[in-house]
Amino acid sequence: MEREFPLRILEEKEGKVLLNWDDGGVTVRAELPARRDGLCKLWLLGEKGKLLLGTLIPEGGRLLLRRRVPRREAERAGAWPPAGVSAALVWPFRSDSPFPRPDLFCFGKVEEGRLWLRFDGEGNPVMPE
């Protein structure tokens, strides 16, 4: 089977996440317009949890992620069946450094020397957990 989800960060051009699955696993193909700020990480969302799919990498002017995940792994994480996707921009961060996106200050979360800004599949910033 196959399912597609939109993927966006803020008001930028939309990307997409395409899931293909069979009994054994889920093949993930994600694509976003290239960015110059932060690393972009992607999660698969389910009704009971989420599963980190990985970091999109630059290739040919786009950000791409290709991965196959065992379906049991998605089920254990509560991310199966899929309900959507979410993304985050991540930067190395020290408290004496300037905040990279002052317009999104209230949405930032610092963990283990990294600043996280999370976004839902439609590109809206999400308050930290």
N, C-alpha and C positions, 0 to 999 in steps of 0.2 A: 504494500500500500504506500501511498505518498501523501504528504501534506506540506503546505507552504505557509510560512509566517512572515509578515513584514518585519523589518528591523530598521530602526532609525535612532540616531542620537541627536537630540535637539531638533532644530528645523532643517537639518541637512537632507540631502537627497536620500531617498529610501533605498535600503538594501533588502536582502531577503535571506531566509533560512529555509532550506528544502530538506525535509526528512523523508527517507525511503526506508521501509522496514519489512522484515520477514520474521519468522519465528525465532531466529537466532540473534538478530541484532538490528541496529538502527544506523544507517549511513547519514551523516550530517554534512551538508554543503552550505556554507554561509558566505555571504559577500556583502561588503559595504564600500561606499566611496572611501578613498584614501584620506587619512587624517594626518595632521602634523603634531597633534598633542596627545600624549599619553598612549599607553597600550590599551587595546580593546579586548575585554574578556566577554565570553558568552555563556549563558546558562539556559538549559531546557527547564521549563516550568511545568509542574503537574499540580493536581489539586492538593496533594499532601506533601510536596517538597520540591526541591530543585536539584539539578545536577550540573556541575561545572563542565562545560564542553571543551573549553580551552581558550587560547589567545589567537586572535586573527593576526595573520602575518601579511606584510606588504608584498604584492606581486602584480606587476603590470599595471600600476596606477590604482589598484584596488586593495582592499583588505580581505583576505580569504581564510577560511577554515575548512578543512576536509578531515573527517574523522568517522570511524566506525566504532560504535559503543555496543557492548553486549546488552541485549534487552533486559536481562536480569538485573544489570547494574542500574538502569533507569528505573526499574520497578522498585528496587531496594531503596533508592533515593526518594521515592514518592513522586517522581517526575514522569510516570507512565500511567495512563495514557497522557500524551502531551497536551497542554492547555495553552502554551505560548512560549515566548522566549524573552529574556532580558539581557541587557548588556551593561558593562561598566567601563569607564575610563580609569586607568590606574597610573599614578606617577610615584617615583621615589619622593619622599617628603621628610623634611626636618622642620621643627617648630620655628627655627630662625630663617626659614626660606620664605620667599613670597608665595602667596597662594596662587596657583596657576590659572584658576578661573574664578576671579572675585565675584562675578555675577551668579555663581552657583555655590557660594560659601556655605549657606545653610544646609546644603545637601551633602556636604563632604563628610567623610568618616576616615580617621587616621587609624590604621592598624599595622603594627610591626614595621614602622618606617615607610608605609605606603599610604597615599591618599587615594580614596575610592570615591567615585561619583557614579551612582547607579541610574539606569534608565529603563523604562518599560519598553515593550516592543514598538510603541508608537513614538518613542523619542522623548517622552516626558521624564524629567528628573524624579527620582524616588527618594523619599526621606530615609535616612539610615535606620537600620534595625536596632 
